[in-house]
């Protein structure tokens, strides 16, 4: 792995460990969303990385939550639920 986000290297390395299983990225930056998209993975974002809801959605987030706690409470509303 020679690059960092938004290069998909780290996401692809994680996918290799799943042996082709389904995946969703949880991130808090636009770079997380972009890296996941380049690896063919959807992103759920949280507003802890200094980016707005709009910025995260424009970068590809399929859902944005105020915090990890909110994500945990509403997990059933995501592809993880």
N, C-alpha and C positions, 0 to 999 in steps of 0.2 A: 504494500500500500504506500504509494508515493505521494498522493495528493490528499487534501482535506476537503471538507464541504465547501462548495456544493458539488465537488466530485463525488460520484456514487461509490467509491471504493469501500468505505466502511460499511455502508448499507449492503453492498454486494457480499462482503465478507460475512456479515451476520446472516444473510439469506442462505449462504452455503451451509451454515450450521443447521439450518432447518431442513435440509435435504428436499427442497421443493415445496415445503409446507406454506400455507398462507401467512401473510405478514402485513402488519400495519405499523407505520412509524409514529412514534409520539415525540414531538419536538416543540421547541419554543422559539425558533428563529426561521427567517425566510430561507436561510441556507439549509436547514434541516428539510424543509419542504422541497426545495430544489434538488437536493441530493437524493431524496427518496423517489421523487418523480423520475429522475434519470435512471433509477434502478427499477422502475415499474411498480413502485409501492406507494399506496396512498398514505397521507399524513393527517393525524389528528394533532392539533396544536393547542398549547396553553399560553396564556398571556403573561409568562414569567420571564421572557427573554428581551423585553424592551421593544417589541414590535406590536403594532396595532392589529386588531381583528382584520381590518381591511387589507393590510400588508400581507398577513399570513394567508388569507384567502386568495389574494392575487398571486401568491407564490405557489398555490396549489393545495392548501389545507382543505380537507373536506368538512371539517368541523373545528370550531375554536371554543375553548373553555377558559373561564376566568382563572382557574387554578387547578392543580392536581386533585384537590379535594372535590371540586365541582365535577371534574371528569370522573372520578371514582363514583360519585353519587348518580351520575347520569350515564354510566357506562352502557346500559342497555340501549341507549339511543345511538350508539356508535356501531361500526362494523365489528367491534370486539364483543358486543352484547349479543 
